[in-house]
Amino acid sequence: MEAYYNCMRCKGRKVRILTRDGREYRGVIKDVDRHCVYLEPERGCVRTSSYPYGYGYGYGYGYGFSSSDIITLSLFTLLAIALI
């Protein structure tokens, strides 16, 4: 529940989010619900694969996000969130 309140406090602001699996995301929190945070990534960020390890193209492959892309992150996977 703490992750939910931290994300709500940062809604509409530019943040850096670290997840339990070591990934880092930067962008603006667009919305938060009881299960997920919806992040609009910074321009120039690289999309990572959503496939499990060893399947698909792997991490770091992909294209830059367009301004209309939104990343959905489970609140359960958040390790830290910081304003930037």
C-alpha atoms as an extended CHARMM CRD file, in Angstrom:
* protein
*
        84  EXT
         1         1  MET       CA              0.0000000000        0.0000000000        0.0000000000  PROA      1               0.0000000000
         2         2  GLU       CA              2.9790000000        2.3080000000        0.5920000000  PROA      2               0.0000000000
         3         3  ALA       CA              3.9050000000        2.1800000000       -3.1220000000  PROA      3               0.0000000000
         4         4  TYR       CA              0.3730000000        3.3060000000       -3.9970000000  PROA      4               0.0000000000
         5         5  TYR       CA              0.5630000000        6.3810000000       -1.7620000000  PROA      5               0.0000000000
         6         6  ASN       CA              4.0870000000        7.2390000000       -2.9620000000  PROA      6               0.0000000000
         7         7  CYS       CA              2.9080000000        7.1000000000       -6.5820000000  PROA      7               0.0000000000
         8         8  MET       CA             -0.2110000000        9.1410000000       -5.8170000000  PROA      8               0.0000000000
         9         9  ARG       CA              1.9610000000       11.8180000000       -4.2020000000  PROA      9               0.0000000000
        10        10  CYS       CA              4.0940000000       11.9630000000       -7.3850000000  PROA      10              0.0000000000
        11        11  LYS       CA              1.2050000000       11.8790000000       -9.8890000000  PROA      11              0.0000000000
        12        12  GLY       CA              1.7630000000       14.3350000000      -12.7460000000  PROA      12              0.0000000000
        13        13  ARG       CA              5.4260000000       14.7490000000      -11.8710000000  PROA      13              0.0000000000
        14        14  LYS       CA              8.6270000000       13.4990000000      -13.4810000000  PROA      14              0.0000000000
        15        15  VAL       CA             10.0320000000       10.4660000000      -11.6490000000  PROA      15              0.0000000000
        16        16  ARG       CA             12.5850000000        7.7000000000      -11.7810000000  PROA      16              0.0000000000
        17        17  ILE       CA             11.2220000000        4.2780000000      -10.8610000000  PROA      17              0.0000000000
        18        18  LEU       CA             13.3550000000        1.2640000000       -9.9530000000  PROA      18              0.0000000000
        19        19  THR       CA             11.7850000000       -2.1980000000      -10.0110000000  PROA      19              0.0000000000
        20        20  ARG       CA             12.6970000000       -5.3060000000       -8.0200000000  PROA      20              0.0000000000
        21        21  ASP       CA             14.1970000000       -6.9260000000      -11.1280000000  PROA      21              0.0000000000
        22        22  GLY       CA             16.6840000000       -4.0630000000      -11.5690000000  PROA      22              0.0000000000
        23        23  ARG       CA             14.9720000000       -2.1140000000      -14.3490000000  PROA      23              0.0000000000
        24        24  GLU       CA             14.8280000000        1.6710000000      -14.3020000000  PROA      24              0.0000000000
        25        25  TYR       CA             12.0870000000        3.8110000000      -15.8440000000  PROA      25              0.0000000000
        26        26  ARG       CA             11.9600000000        7.6040000000      -16.1720000000  PROA      26              0.0000000000
        27        27  GLY       CA              8.9120000000        9.6070000000      -17.0740000000  PROA      27              0.0000000000
        28        28  VAL       CA              5.7640000000       11.2990000000      -15.8160000000  PROA      28              0.0000000000
        29        29  ILE       CA              3.2100000000        9.4160000000      -13.7300000000  PROA      29              0.0000000000
        30        30  LYS       CA             -0.0720000000        9.7900000000      -15.6090000000  PROA      30              0.0000000000
        31        31  ASP       CA             -2.3240000000        7.6860000000      -13.3650000000  PROA      31              0.0000000000
        32        32  VAL       CA             -2.2950000000        5.2850000000      -10.4280000000  PROA      32              0.0000000000
        33        33  ASP       CA             -4.7640000000        2.6650000000       -9.2780000000  PROA      33              0.0000000000
        34        34  ARG       CA             -4.6110000000        0.1150000000       -6.4550000000  PROA      34              0.0000000000
        35        35  HSD       CA             -2.5980000000       -2.3160000000       -8.6160000000  PROA      35              0.0000000000
        36        36  CYS       CA             -0.6550000000       -0.3360000000      -11.2350000000  PROA      36              0.0000000000
        37        37  VAL       CA              1.1530000000        2.9040000000      -11.9950000000  PROA      37              0.0000000000
        38        38  TYR       CA              0.8700000000        4.3200000000      -15.5190000000  PROA      38              0.0000000000
        39        39  LEU       CA              4.0330000000        6.0570000000      -16.6720000000  PROA      39              0.0000000000
        40        40  GLU       CA              4.5310000000        8.1960000000      -19.7780000000  PROA      40              0.0000000000
        41        41  PRO       CA              8.2300000000        7.6220000000      -20.5370000000  PROA      41              0.0000000000
        42        42  GLU       CA             10.7270000000       10.3510000000      -21.3560000000  PROA      42              0.0000000000
        43        43  ARG       CA             11.5080000000       10.8860000000      -25.0140000000  PROA      43              0.0000000000
        44        44  GLY       CA             14.4990000000        8.8430000000      -26.1100000000  PROA      44              0.0000000000
        45        45  CYS       CA             13.9870000000        6.0340000000      -23.6060000000  PROA      45              0.0000000000
        46        46  VAL       CA             14.5030000000        2.5590000000      -24.9700000000  PROA      46              0.0000000000
        47        47  ARG       CA             11.6880000000        0.0580000000      -24.8180000000  PROA      47              0.0000000000
        48        48  THR       CA             12.7060000000       -3.2550000000      -23.3070000000  PROA      48              0.0000000000
        49        49  SER       CA             11.1870000000       -6.5690000000      -24.2280000000  PROA      49              0.0000000000
        50        50  SER       CA              8.1780000000       -7.7670000000      -22.2680000000  PROA      50              0.0000000000
        51        51  TYR       CA              9.0340000000      -11.3850000000      -23.0270000000  PROA      51              0.0000000000
        52        52  PRO       CA             10.4500000000      -13.6640000000      -20.3190000000  PROA      52              0.0000000000
        53        53  TYR       CA             14.1810000000      -14.3280000000      -20.2040000000  PROA      53              0.0000000000
        54        54  GLY       CA             15.4160000000      -16.2770000000      -23.2090000000  PROA      54              0.0000000000
        55        55  TYR       CA             12.3420000000      -15.6520000000      -25.3510000000  PROA      55              0.0000000000
        56        56  GLY       CA             11.7610000000      -13.0300000000      -27.9780000000  PROA      56              0.0000000000
        57        57  TYR       CA             14.4020000000      -10.4130000000      -28.6810000000  PROA      57              0.0000000000
        58        58  GLY       CA             15.6010000000       -9.8430000000      -25.1250000000  PROA      58              0.0000000000
        59        59  TYR       CA             16.1440000000       -6.7600000000      -23.0590000000  PROA      59              0.0000000000
        60        60  GLY       CA             17.1180000000       -3.4760000000      -24.6140000000  PROA      60              0.0000000000
        61        61  TYR       CA             15.7560000000       -4.3340000000      -28.0510000000  PROA      61              0.0000000000
        62        62  GLY       CA             13.0940000000       -2.1260000000      -29.4830000000  PROA      62              0.0000000000
        63        63  TYR       CA             12.3720000000        1.3930000000      -30.5020000000  PROA      63              0.0000000000
        64        64  GLY       CA             12.0610000000        4.7250000000      -28.7330000000  PROA      64              0.0000000000
        65        65  PHE       CA              8.7360000000        5.4750000000      -27.1770000000  PROA      65              0.0000000000
        66        66  SER       CA              6.3660000000        7.8180000000      -28.9050000000  PROA      66              0.0000000000
        67        67  SER       CA              4.7070000000       10.4730000000      -26.7940000000  PROA      67              0.0000000000
        68        68  SER       CA              1.4700000000        8.4560000000      -26.7320000000  PROA      68              0.0000000000
        69        69  ASP       CA              3.0290000000        5.3140000000      -25.1950000000  PROA      69              0.0000000000
        70        70  ILE       CA              2.2170000000        4.5030000000      -21.5890000000  PROA      70              0.0000000000
        71        71  ILE       CA              4.0840000000        1.9280000000      -19.4990000000  PROA      71              0.0000000000
        72        72  THR       CA              1.9840000000       -0.0070000000      -17.0060000000  PROA      72              0.0000000000
        73        73  LEU       CA              3.9550000000       -1.1660000000      -13.9660000000  PROA      73              0.0000000000
        74        74  SER       CA              2.6010000000       -3.3310000000      -11.1850000000  PROA      74              0.0000000000
        75        75  LEU       CA              2.8660000000       -1.6080000000       -7.8090000000  PROA      75              0.0000000000
        76        76  PHE       CA              4.0600000000       -4.9500000000       -6.3910000000  PROA      76              0.0000000000
        77        77  THR       CA              7.2440000000       -4.7970000000       -8.5270000000  PROA      77              0.0000000000
        78        78  LEU       CA              8.2910000000       -1.2730000000       -7.4490000000  PROA      78              0.0000000000
        79        79  LEU       CA             11.4180000000       -1.0170000000       -5.3590000000  PROA      79              0.0000000000
        80        80  ALA       CA             11.8940000000        2.7570000000       -5.2620000000  PROA      80              0.0000000000
        81        81  ILE       CA             10.4670000000        5.9460000000       -6.7350000000  PROA      81              0.0000000000
        82        82  ALA       CA             12.1640000000        9.3350000000       -6.7830000000  PROA      82              0.0000000000
        83        83  LEU       CA             11.2640000000       12.7460000000       -8.1240000000  PROA      83              0.0000000000
        84        84  ILE       CA             13.6740000000       14.0590000000      -10.7660000000  PROA      84              0.0000000000
